Amino acid sequence: MLRFQHILHLLALGVIPLLILFFILKVLWGRKKLKKLGDEYLIVQQIRGYIQGRSTSRFILLTIALACLIIGWANLQMGAKTDKVQRKGVDVIIALDVSKSMLAKDIQPDRLARAKQLIMHMLDKMTNDRVALIVFAGRSYLQVPLTIDYSAMKMMMQTVKPDMVPTQGTVIGEAIDLSLRSFSQKERKYKSLVIISDGEDHDEETIKKAKEASESGVVIHTIGIGSPQGTTIYDPETKSMKLDENGDPVVSKLNEDELKSIAGAGKGTYTLLNNTEDAAGRLIEEIDGMEQKSLGAVIFTDYKSYFQYFLLAGLVLIMIEWFLPGANQKAKTRAI
């Protein structure tokens, strides 16, 4: 089994396409300059010591070296020792509201950012539970199916934003429906749904669906995010306050009553999000207190790291690039 110990470090690989684009633009700019002076082929032939393609070769070496160093930084590992251990846990689906009202800044930096912080803290405290992610607004989408790969879940959290769901609004009932389909249909317990929202629900059937979920063995916890007083919403498309059909600023308020009703129907708890660390701790305590199922499996308990090979490859490529001559030495000598 292969894994990256620090998988989030791989995001740094995103700089490589930018470097390639910059290099291509630089080459095109250089060729354009040469064409203004005359025939490009004749001009480069007159440059003492010029070696065709040498700058490209050096750039390729440095780019591959950078990729190797980043991969080494993430530390590729392989399971070296396995133990058969008895694990117990539950299945937890996190349903995150990504409607534009979650961009309201009545809590800093904004509701969505704080919600993502909460999820990160939850993942840090989880050990054996399987976890999944659903994002919802006017529609609901399963982003991460049930998994114990918390690193993959954390990486996905970096990309969560409102435009992931093209249909706006807040329809919590649909998120509950999707979670029911995502849980195992063979079990009537060991399942928990955590809904993180400001509670501005547009689905009249939500409470009914929460009761149906509870009857199928799902415990629903809700997290309220925002303030009852509310605030205006920043619209990233217009780069200004969101306005209603009358041209008045839209004020988004936390609907605690709705979220408390959903938690009550789902036989779970409601928590107002103030301190993300405390809220995550209370949620994990509730989940750990549930009846848990056996998840006996072969677990890799010892991993062998391979970061040193990638770092060595990167350094060797840098040294090759360093000693690679930028010009023809014989031509330079003749010129002298």
Residue frames relative to the residue before (quaternion, step in Angstrom):
aa qw qx qy qz dx dy dz
M 1.0000 0.0000 0.0000 0.0000 0.00 0.00 0.00
L 0.1850 -0.7870 0.5831 0.0800 3.55 -0.73 1.09
R 0.0862 0.7777 -0.6200 0.0575 3.55 -1.13 0.66
F 0.3574 -0.6737 0.5890 0.2675 3.54 -1.31 0.26
Q 0.4484 -0.7101 0.4749 0.2629 3.57 -0.72 1.05
H 0.7805 0.1553 -0.0711 0.6013 3.58 1.03 -0.81
I 0.1002 -0.8682 0.4829 0.0549 3.56 0.60 1.18
L 0.6053 0.5782 -0.3641 0.4084 3.61 1.08 -0.60
H 0.5659 0.6028 -0.3842 0.4108 3.59 1.19 -0.47
L 0.5717 0.6065 -0.3809 0.4004 3.59 1.18 -0.46
L 0.5021 0.6451 -0.4296 0.3836 3.58 1.22 -0.27
A 0.5686 0.6057 -0.3767 0.4098 3.57 1.18 -0.50
L 0.5335 0.6238 -0.4085 0.3993 3.62 1.20 -0.36
G 0.5365 0.6471 -0.3917 0.3742 3.57 1.24 -0.39
V 0.5937 0.5757 -0.3735 0.4202 3.59 1.19 -0.36
I 0.5658 0.6363 -0.3831 0.3581 3.60 1.14 -0.54
P 0.6559 0.4832 -0.3430 0.4676 3.68 0.82 -0.77
L 0.6261 0.5348 -0.3404 0.4539 3.59 1.07 -0.67
L 0.6464 0.5088 -0.3181 0.4713 3.58 1.02 -0.80
I 0.6365 0.5215 -0.3278 0.4641 3.58 1.01 -0.81
L 0.6473 0.5144 -0.3156 0.4656 3.57 0.96 -0.87
F 0.6487 0.5182 -0.3116 0.4623 3.58 0.95 -0.89
F 0.6581 0.5137 -0.3107 0.4544 3.60 0.97 -0.87
I 0.6429 0.5214 -0.3191 0.4616 3.58 0.98 -0.89
L 0.6585 0.5029 -0.3070 0.4683 3.58 0.94 -0.88
K 0.6335 0.5308 -0.3256 0.4592 3.58 1.05 -0.79
V 0.6538 0.5108 -0.3115 0.4632 3.59 0.97 -0.87
L 0.6620 0.5088 -0.2993 0.4618 3.56 0.94 -0.92
W 0.6342 0.5263 -0.3198 0.4674 3.55 1.06 -0.81
G 0.6542 0.5190 -0.3072 0.4564 3.59 0.99 -0.88
R 0.6594 0.5047 -0.3084 0.4640 3.58 0.97 -0.84
K 0.6245 0.5392 -0.3345 0.4553 3.54 1.05 -0.75
K 0.6431 0.5192 -0.3172 0.4651 3.56 1.04 -0.80
L 0.6615 0.5134 -0.3109 0.4497 3.59 0.97 -0.87
K 0.6399 0.5409 -0.3295 0.4351 3.58 0.99 -0.81
K 0.6158 0.5478 -0.3469 0.4476 3.56 1.12 -0.57
L 0.6762 0.4913 -0.2835 0.4702 3.58 1.21 -0.58
G 0.7193 -0.3641 0.2546 0.5341 3.59 1.20 -0.47
D 0.7846 -0.2643 0.2269 0.5129 3.55 -1.21 -0.59
E 0.4676 -0.7169 0.4448 0.2636 3.58 -0.63 1.17
Y 0.6681 0.5147 -0.3122 0.4374 3.61 0.88 -0.93
L 0.6820 0.4896 -0.2950 0.4562 3.58 0.89 -0.90
I 0.6376 0.5426 -0.3289 0.4368 3.56 1.03 -0.79
V 0.6910 0.4739 -0.2977 0.4576 3.61 0.82 -0.94
Q 0.6073 0.5551 -0.3563 0.4429 3.59 1.14 -0.55
Q 0.6726 0.4994 -0.2884 0.4638 3.58 1.18 -0.57
I 0.5654 0.5898 -0.3894 0.4253 3.59 1.25 -0.24
R 0.4026 -0.7437 0.4807 0.2320 3.59 -0.49 1.19
G 0.8437 0.1790 -0.1467 0.4844 3.56 -0.90 0.97
Y 0.4258 0.7235 -0.4658 0.2798 3.59 1.22 0.02
I 0.1146 -0.7741 0.6212 0.0419 3.59 -0.99 0.94
Q 0.4380 -0.7228 0.4743 0.2465 3.56 -0.59 1.19
G 0.8557 0.1658 -0.1317 0.4721 3.58 -0.92 0.97
R 0.4241 0.7299 -0.4615 0.2729 3.60 1.23 -0.01
S 0.6585 0.5031 -0.3256 0.4552 3.63 0.89 -0.83
T 0.6316 0.5231 -0.3343 0.4644 3.58 1.06 -0.71
S 0.6394 0.5290 -0.3236 0.4545 3.58 0.97 -0.86
R 0.6693 0.4932 -0.3004 0.4675 3.57 0.92 -0.88
F 0.6373 0.5184 -0.3318 0.4636 3.59 1.00 -0.76
I 0.6438 0.5194 -0.3253 0.4581 3.61 0.95 -0.86
L 0.6435 0.5252 -0.3202 0.4556 3.60 0.94 -0.86
L 0.6877 0.4771 -0.2852 0.4670 3.58 0.88 -0.93
T 0.6399 0.5269 -0.3300 0.4517 3.60 1.02 -0.76
I 0.6616 0.4805 -0.3064 0.4873 3.59 0.94 -0.88
A 0.6192 0.5445 -0.3374 0.4542 3.59 1.03 -0.76
L 0.6521 0.5127 -0.3116 0.4634 3.57 0.95 -0.88
A 0.6400 0.5199 -0.3230 0.4645 3.60 0.98 -0.86
C 0.6497 0.5153 -0.3143 0.4621 3.59 0.98 -0.85
L 0.6612 0.5067 -0.3124 0.4566 3.59 0.94 -0.85
I 0.6498 0.5064 -0.3218 0.4667 3.61 1.00 -0.78
I 0.6511 0.5014 -0.3155 0.4746 3.58 0.95 -0.87
G 0.6387 0.5107 -0.3260 0.4744 3.58 1.02 -0.75
W 0.6183 0.5471 -0.3290 0.4584 3.58 1.07 -0.77
A 0.6756 0.4764 -0.2869 0.4839 3.60 1.05 -0.76
N 0.2923 -0.8142 0.4545 0.2120 3.59 1.34 -0.32
L 0.1430 -0.7829 0.6048 0.0274 3.55 -0.04 1.35
Q 0.0384 -0.8088 0.5864 -0.0236 3.57 -0.87 1.01
M 0.1575 -0.7536 0.6279 0.1141 3.54 -1.29 0.48
G 0.5214 -0.6410 0.4637 0.3197 3.54 -1.00 0.83
A 0.1661 -0.8180 0.5478 0.0565 3.55 -0.69 1.12
K 0.7896 0.1479 -0.0683 0.5916 3.58 1.18 -0.47
T 0.1248 -0.8056 0.5768 0.0517 3.57 -0.91 0.88
D 0.0826 -0.7669 0.6352 0.0408 3.51 -1.18 0.71
K 0.3595 -0.6869 0.5836 0.2416 3.55 -1.10 0.71
V 0.0532 0.8147 -0.5708 0.0870 3.57 -0.34 1.22
Q 0.4239 -0.6853 0.5358 0.2521 3.53 -1.20 0.59
R 0.0504 -0.8104 0.5835 -0.0151 3.54 -0.46 1.22
K 0.1063 -0.7766 0.6175 0.0653 3.54 -1.16 0.64
G 0.2143 0.7762 -0.5715 0.1580 3.52 -1.03 0.77
V 0.3787 -0.6859 0.5612 0.2669 3.53 -1.33 -0.20
D 0.4782 -0.6283 0.5206 0.3249 3.53 -1.34 0.17
V 0.0699 -0.8084 0.5843 -0.0135 3.56 -0.71 1.12
I 0.0835 -0.7699 0.6311 0.0444 3.56 -0.82 1.02
I 0.1996 -0.7668 0.6022 0.0975 3.55 -0.86 1.03
A 0.1241 -0.7816 0.6097 0.0441 3.58 -0.68 1.13
L 0.0926 -0.8305 0.5492 -0.0114 3.56 -0.41 1.27
D 0.3724 -0.7143 0.5582 0.1986 3.54 -0.84 1.08
V 0.0241 -0.8089 0.5873 -0.0108 3.59 -0.71 1.08
S 0.2899 0.7525 -0.5350 0.2521 3.58 1.12 0.58
K 0.6619 -0.5407 0.3411 0.3914 3.58 -1.20 0.47
S 0.5561 0.5964 -0.4066 0.4120 3.60 1.15 -0.38
M 0.5997 0.5704 -0.3570 0.4331 3.59 1.23 -0.41
L 0.5829 0.5573 -0.3799 0.4531 3.59 1.29 0.02
A 0.4162 0.7106 -0.4651 0.3249 3.58 1.31 -0.02
K 0.3162 -0.7896 0.5096 0.1298 3.55 -0.99 0.90
D 0.2838 0.7562 -0.5462 0.2222 3.60 0.98 0.75
I 0.7097 0.1537 -0.2128 0.6537 3.55 1.36 -0.01
Q 0.4191 -0.7517 0.4658 0.2056 3.55 -0.94 0.93
P 0.5360 -0.1986 -0.8205 -0.0084 1.53 -2.07 1.44
D 0.7419 -0.1902 0.0631 0.6398 3.58 1.27 -0.46
R 0.7245 -0.4614 0.2789 0.4295 3.58 -1.24 0.29
L 0.6823 0.5009 -0.2990 0.4406 3.57 0.85 -0.95
A 0.6475 0.5198 -0.3236 0.4537 3.58 0.93 -0.85
R 0.6613 0.4922 -0.3098 0.4739 3.60 0.98 -0.81
A 0.6207 0.5389 -0.3378 0.4585 3.58 1.05 -0.74
K 0.6545 0.5019 -0.3082 0.4740 3.58 0.99 -0.81
Q 0.6073 0.5387 -0.3478 0.4691 3.59 1.08 -0.68
L 0.6317 0.5371 -0.3260 0.4540 3.57 0.99 -0.85
I 0.6656 0.5027 -0.3060 0.4589 3.58 0.88 -0.93
M 0.6264 0.5382 -0.3332 0.4549 3.59 1.00 -0.79
H 0.6592 0.4963 -0.3049 0.4756 3.58 0.96 -0.87
M 0.6206 0.5372 -0.3406 0.4585 3.60 1.02 -0.74
L 0.6703 0.5028 -0.3003 0.4557 3.57 0.88 -0.94
D 0.6269 0.5414 -0.3330 0.4506 3.58 1.08 -0.73
K 0.7228 0.4384 -0.2375 0.4785 3.58 1.10 -0.68
M 0.5795 0.5875 -0.3792 0.4187 3.61 1.22 -0.27
T 0.1821 -0.7854 0.5830 0.1006 3.56 -1.17 0.60
N 0.8520 0.1045 -0.0157 0.5128 3.59 0.48 -1.19
D 0.5375 0.6540 -0.4078 0.3421 3.60 1.19 -0.32
R 0.3769 -0.6624 0.5864 0.2744 3.52 -1.21 0.60
V 0.1130 -0.8091 0.5763 0.0221 3.56 -1.00 0.82
A 0.0814 -0.7751 0.6257 0.0326 3.57 -1.17 0.68
L 0.2615 -0.7645 0.5714 0.1439 3.56 -1.27 0.41
I 0.0514 -0.7497 0.6597 0.0089 3.52 -1.00 1.00
V 0.1355 -0.7513 0.6375 0.1042 3.58 -0.99 0.82
F 0.0044 0.8197 -0.5717 0.0356 3.55 -0.98 0.80
A 0.0073 0.7143 -0.6995 -0.0229 3.49 -1.38 0.48
G 0.8029 -0.0302 0.0580 0.5925 3.58 -0.23 -1.25
R 0.7447 0.1655 -0.1117 0.6369 3.55 1.36 -0.43
S 0.3344 -0.7380 0.5529 0.1947 3.56 -1.29 0.33
Y 0.0569 -0.7981 0.5998 -0.0018 3.56 -1.06 0.83
L 0.3686 -0.7019 0.5669 0.2238 3.55 -1.02 0.87
Q 0.1843 -0.8169 0.5419 0.0710 3.59 -0.50 1.20
V 0.7838 0.0685 -0.0218 0.6169 3.58 1.04 -0.80
P 0.3145 -0.7418 0.5543 0.2088 3.64 -0.60 1.04
L 0.7250 -0.4423 0.2946 0.4382 3.57 -1.27 0.32
T 0.1508 0.7873 -0.5716 0.1753 3.55 -0.72 1.13
I 0.3474 -0.6939 0.5747 0.2601 3.55 -1.31 0.24
D 0.4908 0.6385 -0.4357 0.4020 3.56 1.30 0.21
Y 0.1664 -0.8316 0.5257 0.0662 3.55 0.18 1.31
S 0.5939 0.5775 -0.3663 0.4239 3.60 1.12 -0.61
A 0.6448 0.5089 -0.3172 0.4740 3.58 1.01 -0.82
M 0.6262 0.5321 -0.3271 0.4667 3.55 1.06 -0.79
K 0.6570 0.5071 -0.3119 0.4625 3.59 0.93 -0.86
M 0.6406 0.5218 -0.3317 0.4553 3.56 0.98 -0.78
M 0.6421 0.5173 -0.3236 0.4641 3.58 0.98 -0.81
M 0.6180 0.5693 -0.3495 0.4145 3.60 1.01 -0.76
Q 0.5985 0.5822 -0.3638 0.4130 3.60 1.12 -0.58
T 0.7355 0.4352 -0.2218 0.4696 3.59 1.14 -0.62
V 0.4903 0.6908 -0.4254 0.3185 3.60 1.24 -0.16
K 0.2135 0.7536 -0.5979 0.1703 3.57 -0.84 1.03
P 0.7080 -0.5069 0.2810 0.4036 3.62 -1.15 0.46
D 0.6827 0.5076 -0.3221 0.4154 3.62 0.91 -0.74
M 0.4273 0.6751 -0.4787 0.3640 3.60 1.26 0.20
V 0.7462 0.2791 -0.1587 0.5832 3.57 1.19 -0.61
P 0.3120 -0.8016 0.4769 0.1806 3.61 -0.26 1.20
T 0.6863 0.4386 -0.2771 0.5097 3.59 1.13 -0.62
Q 0.2331 -0.8055 0.5317 0.1186 3.57 -0.47 1.18
G 0.4363 0.6227 -0.5508 0.3443 3.53 -1.36 0.33
T 0.2995 -0.7220 0.5791 0.2316 3.57 -1.29 -0.12
V 0.0597 0.7979 -0.5910 0.1027 3.57 -0.34 1.26
I 0.1763 -0.8300 0.5237 0.0760 3.56 0.14 1.32
G 0.5932 0.6001 -0.3648 0.3936 3.58 1.05 -0.71
E 0.6560 0.5047 -0.3189 0.4619 3.58 0.99 -0.78
A 0.6141 0.5367 -0.3450 0.4644 3.58 1.10 -0.67
I 0.6320 0.5152 -0.3275 0.4774 3.58 1.06 -0.74
D 0.6349 0.5314 -0.3256 0.4567 3.59 0.96 -0.84
L 0.6800 0.4900 -0.2914 0.4610 3.57 0.88 -0.96
S 0.6348 0.5254 -0.3381 0.4546 3.58 1.01 -0.73
L 0.6268 0.5339 -0.3405 0.4540 3.59 1.00 -0.75
R 0.6760 0.4763 -0.2952 0.4785 3.58 0.99 -0.77
S 0.6734 0.5098 -0.2876 0.4516 3.59 1.17 -0.58
F 0.6016 0.5357 -0.3577 0.4724 3.59 1.20 -0.42
S 0.6192 -0.5097 0.4313 0.4132 3.56 -1.29 0.28
Q 0.3584 -0.7498 0.5203 0.1967 3.57 -0.88 0.97
K 0.6059 0.5864 -0.3467 0.4109 3.60 1.26 -0.22
E 0.7320 0.3996 -0.2156 0.5079 3.60 1.22 -0.40
R 0.2309 -0.7704 0.5805 0.1272 3.54 -1.14 0.67
K 0.7311 0.2590 -0.2316 0.5871 3.56 1.20 0.57
Y 0.6832 0.4765 -0.3748 0.4071 3.57 -1.35 -0.15
K 0.6292 0.5383 -0.3316 0.4521 3.62 1.14 0.47
S 0.0017 0.7961 -0.6043 0.0335 3.55 -0.95 0.92
L 0.1571 -0.7683 0.6161 0.0738 3.55 -1.05 0.87
V 0.1227 -0.7774 0.6152 0.0460 3.58 -0.82 1.06
I 0.1123 -0.8012 0.5872 0.0247 3.58 -0.56 1.20
I 0.0838 -0.7887 0.6089 0.0147 3.58 -0.71 1.11
S 0.2592 0.7741 -0.5197 0.2520 3.57 -0.40 1.22
D 0.4798 -0.6209 0.5180 0.3405 3.53 -1.35 0.14
G 0.5321 -0.7015 0.3593 0.3093 3.58 1.30 0.16
E 0.4724 0.6580 -0.4638 0.3589 3.60 1.20 0.18
D 0.0365 0.8634 -0.4968 0.0799 3.52 0.62 1.25
H 0.2003 -0.7890 0.5731 0.0940 3.56 -1.00 0.89
D 0.5859 0.5657 -0.3613 0.4541 3.59 1.27 0.35
E 0.3241 -0.7777 0.5105 0.1719 3.58 -0.49 1.19
E 0.6744 0.5057 -0.2910 0.4525 3.60 1.21 -0.41
T 0.3721 0.7795 -0.4614 0.2027 3.61 1.25 -0.04
I 0.6743 0.4925 -0.3105 0.4542 3.62 0.81 -0.95
K 0.6348 0.5254 -0.3243 0.4647 3.57 0.99 -0.82
K 0.6759 0.4852 -0.2921 0.4716 3.58 0.93 -0.86
A 0.6123 0.5396 -0.3472 0.4620 3.59 1.08 -0.66
K 0.6422 0.5072 -0.3198 0.4776 3.60 1.02 -0.76
E 0.6416 0.5165 -0.3235 0.4658 3.58 0.99 -0.81
A 0.6383 0.5197 -0.3231 0.4670 3.57 1.03 -0.79
S 0.6399 0.5262 -0.3185 0.4606 3.56 1.01 -0.83
E 0.6537 0.5185 -0.3066 0.4580 3.58 1.01 -0.82
S 0.6891 0.4487 -0.2795 0.4956 3.58 1.19 -0.49
G 0.6624 -0.5578 0.2831 0.4123 3.57 1.30 0.25
V 0.5458 0.6113 -0.4052 0.4053 3.59 1.23 0.21
V 0.2272 -0.7424 0.6168 0.1291 3.57 -0.89 1.00
I 0.1737 -0.8153 0.5491 0.0599 3.57 -0.69 1.14
H 0.0846 -0.7584 0.6458 0.0259 3.54 -0.85 1.07
T 0.1437 -0.7929 0.5863 0.0831 3.58 -0.99 0.78
I 0.1855 -0.7574 0.6201 0.0868 3.52 -1.15 0.78
G 0.2223 -0.7828 0.5706 0.1103 3.56 -0.68 1.12
I 0.0324 -0.8125 0.5816 -0.0215 3.56 -0.78 1.01
G 0.6257 0.4757 -0.3885 0.4809 3.55 -0.67 1.14
S 0.4339 -0.6676 0.5270 0.2972 3.57 -1.27 -0.36
P 0.5690 -0.6039 0.4290 0.3571 3.62 -1.07 0.66
Q 0.6231 0.5427 -0.3428 0.4469 3.61 1.13 -0.59
G 0.3024 -0.7982 0.4684 0.2282 3.54 1.18 -0.66
T 0.1156 -0.7673 0.6254 0.0821 3.52 -1.36 0.02
T 0.6173 -0.5306 0.4132 0.4082 3.56 -1.29 0.17
I 0.3952 -0.7168 0.5347 0.2100 3.56 -1.29 0.44
Y 0.3368 -0.7157 0.5762 0.2056 3.55 -0.96 0.89
D 0.2147 -0.7737 0.5867 0.1054 3.58 -0.81 1.03
P 0.3368 -0.7792 0.4874 0.2046 3.65 -0.39 1.18
E 0.5992 0.5734 -0.3669 0.4214 3.61 1.15 -0.44
T 0.7656 0.3157 -0.1716 0.5336 3.58 0.92 -0.92
K 0.3007 -0.7774 0.4850 0.2648 3.58 1.35 -0.30
S 0.6544 0.4143 -0.3308 0.5392 3.53 1.00 0.92
M 0.7104 -0.4192 0.3228 0.4641 3.58 -1.28 -0.08
K 0.4659 -0.6573 0.5101 0.3012 3.56 -1.08 0.73
L 0.1758 -0.7985 0.5730 0.0574 3.58 -0.91 1.00
D 0.4335 -0.6728 0.5257 0.2880 3.57 -1.18 0.56
E 0.7523 -0.4006 0.2636 0.4517 3.58 -1.31 -0.07
N 0.6738 0.4771 -0.2906 0.4837 3.60 1.23 -0.40
G 0.5525 -0.6288 0.3830 0.3907 3.57 1.30 -0.01
D 0.5299 0.6181 -0.4165 0.4046 3.60 1.25 0.22
P 0.5793 -0.5904 0.4209 0.3723 3.61 -1.08 0.63
V 0.3856 -0.7001 0.5541 0.2328 3.57 -1.01 0.87
V 0.1545 -0.7792 0.6037 0.0672 3.57 -0.85 1.03
S 0.1818 -0.7916 0.5793 0.0690 3.56 -0.71 1.13
K 0.0761 -0.8090 0.5828 -0.0019 3.57 -0.77 1.09
L 0.5115 -0.6185 0.5029 0.3208 3.54 -1.16 0.64
N 0.1891 -0.7750 0.5971 0.0844 3.57 -0.82 1.06
E 0.1469 -0.8335 0.5292 0.0614 3.55 0.18 1.29
D 0.6066 0.5795 -0.3653 0.4034 3.60 0.98 -0.76
E 0.6525 0.5175 -0.3114 0.4577 3.57 0.97 -0.88
L 0.6960 0.4748 -0.2778 0.4615 3.58 0.86 -0.95
K 0.6257 0.5194 -0.3364 0.4750 3.59 1.08 -0.66
S 0.6430 0.5210 -0.3200 0.4612 3.58 1.03 -0.78
I 0.6431 0.5140 -0.3233 0.4666 3.58 1.00 -0.80
A 0.6586 0.4997 -0.3067 0.4716 3.58 0.95 -0.88
G 0.6408 0.5245 -0.3250 0.4568 3.58 1.01 -0.78
A 0.6723 0.4877 -0.2920 0.4742 3.56 0.94 -0.90
G 0.7229 0.4228 -0.2361 0.4929 3.57 1.13 -0.67
K 0.4289 -0.7357 0.4309 0.2984 3.58 1.34 0.22
G 0.5313 0.6039 -0.4206 0.4197 3.53 1.05 0.85
T 0.5777 -0.5819 0.4472 0.3574 3.56 -1.18 -0.55
Y 0.2764 -0.7153 0.6103 0.1986 3.52 -1.31 0.41
T 0.0470 -0.7916 0.6093 -0.0024 3.58 -1.00 0.89
L 0.3010 -0.7133 0.6027 0.1935 3.55 -0.95 0.90
L 0.3565 -0.7642 0.4995 0.1987 3.56 -0.66 1.10
N 0.0456 0.7571 -0.6475 0.0742 3.52 -0.62 1.23
N 0.7875 0.1042 -0.0153 0.6073 3.55 0.49 -1.26
T 0.4025 -0.7525 0.4640 0.2377 3.61 -0.49 1.17
E 0.6315 0.5406 -0.3357 0.4429 3.60 1.02 -0.77
D 0.6814 0.4797 -0.2891 0.4711 3.59 0.90 -0.92
A 0.6534 0.5160 -0.3174 0.4540 3.58 0.94 -0.88
A 0.6432 0.5138 -0.3199 0.4689 3.59 0.99 -0.82
G 0.6448 0.5315 -0.3175 0.4483 3.58 1.00 -0.85
R 0.6691 0.4934 -0.3062 0.4638 3.59 0.94 -0.87
L 0.6414 0.5257 -0.3262 0.4536 3.58 1.00 -0.81
I 0.6749 0.4881 -0.3001 0.4649 3.58 0.87 -0.92
E 0.6046 0.5414 -0.3554 0.4637 3.61 1.07 -0.66
E 0.6525 0.5059 -0.3108 0.4708 3.59 0.97 -0.85
I 0.6779 0.4886 -0.2916 0.4656 3.57 0.92 -0.89
D 0.6631 0.4992 -0.3041 0.4676 3.59 0.98 -0.85
G 0.6567 0.5235 -0.3106 0.4453 3.58 1.16 -0.55
M 0.5373 0.6212 -0.4061 0.4007 3.59 1.26 -0.12
E 0.5837 -0.5224 0.4664 0.4109 3.54 -1.29 0.29
Q 0.1832 -0.8201 0.5389 0.0581 3.55 -0.77 1.06
K 0.3779 -0.7231 0.5343 0.2210 3.53 -1.16 0.65
S 0.5528 -0.6044 0.4604 0.3423 3.53 -1.23 0.50
L 0.0765 -0.7953 0.6014 0.0039 3.55 -0.93 0.99
G 0.0685 0.8376 -0.5364 0.0774 3.55 0.97 0.90
A 0.1991 0.7766 -0.5696 0.1810 3.58 -0.76 1.01
V 0.5535 -0.5650 0.4790 0.3808 3.53 -1.30 0.24
I 0.0684 -0.8138 0.5769 -0.0174 3.57 -0.60 1.14
F 0.3729 -0.6989 0.5603 0.2421 3.55 -0.96 0.84
T 0.1349 -0.8290 0.5414 0.0377 3.56 -0.50 1.20
D 0.7668 0.2081 -0.1436 0.5900 3.57 1.23 -0.24
Y 0.1145 -0.8142 0.5687 0.0224 3.57 -0.79 1.01
K 0.3021 -0.7199 0.5968 0.1852 3.53 -1.15 0.75
S 0.3002 -0.7787 0.5299 0.1511 3.57 -0.79 1.04
Y 0.1840 -0.7908 0.5786 0.0774 3.54 -1.13 0.77
F 0.2986 0.7920 -0.4929 0.2015 3.59 1.23 0.30
Q 0.6270 0.5827 -0.3431 0.3867 3.59 1.03 -0.82
Y 0.6343 0.5364 -0.3402 0.4408 3.60 1.06 -0.67
F 0.6665 0.4887 -0.2971 0.4782 3.57 1.00 -0.82
L 0.6380 0.5135 -0.3269 0.4716 3.58 1.03 -0.77
L 0.6469 0.5158 -0.3184 0.4627 3.58 1.00 -0.84
A 0.6468 0.5158 -0.3188 0.4625 3.59 0.96 -0.89
G 0.6508 0.5218 -0.3137 0.4537 3.57 0.98 -0.85
L 0.6769 0.4904 -0.2928 0.4642 3.59 0.92 -0.89
V 0.6266 0.5304 -0.3362 0.4615 3.60 1.04 -0.79
L 0.6631 0.5017 -0.3072 0.4628 3.59 0.93 -0.88
I 0.6295 0.5213 -0.3339 0.4695 3.59 1.05 -0.72
M 0.6503 0.5077 -0.3163 0.4683 3.60 1.01 -0.82
I 0.6249 0.5276 -0.3427 0.4623 3.60 1.00 -0.80
E 0.6578 0.5026 -0.3051 0.4708 3.56 0.94 -0.90
W 0.6383 0.5517 -0.3230 0.4288 3.57 1.01 -0.81
F 0.7535 0.3821 -0.2033 0.4948 3.56 0.95 -0.93
L 0.5051 0.6384 -0.4395 0.3797 3.59 1.21 -0.14
P 0.4017 -0.7392 0.4753 0.2574 3.62 -0.56 1.06
G 0.4089 -0.7241 0.5058 0.2294 3.53 -0.99 0.82
A 0.7857 0.1472 -0.0869 0.5945 3.59 1.28 -0.28
N 0.6082 -0.5477 0.4366 0.3735 3.54 -1.30 0.39
Q 0.3854 -0.7679 0.4677 0.2076 3.57 -0.46 1.26
K 0.6279 0.5432 -0.3384 0.4429 3.59 1.05 -0.74
A 0.6521 0.5148 -0.3116 0.4612 3.52 0.99 -0.87
K 0.6418 0.5244 -0.3181 0.4604 3.55 1.03 -0.81
T 0.6541 0.5229 -0.3135 0.4477 3.58 1.05 -0.84
R 0.6410 0.5247 -0.3167 0.4621 3.55 1.00 -0.86
A 0.6340 0.5439 -0.3282 0.4410 3.53 1.07 -0.81
I 0.6446 0.5099 -0.3136 0.4755 3.55 1.11 -0.71
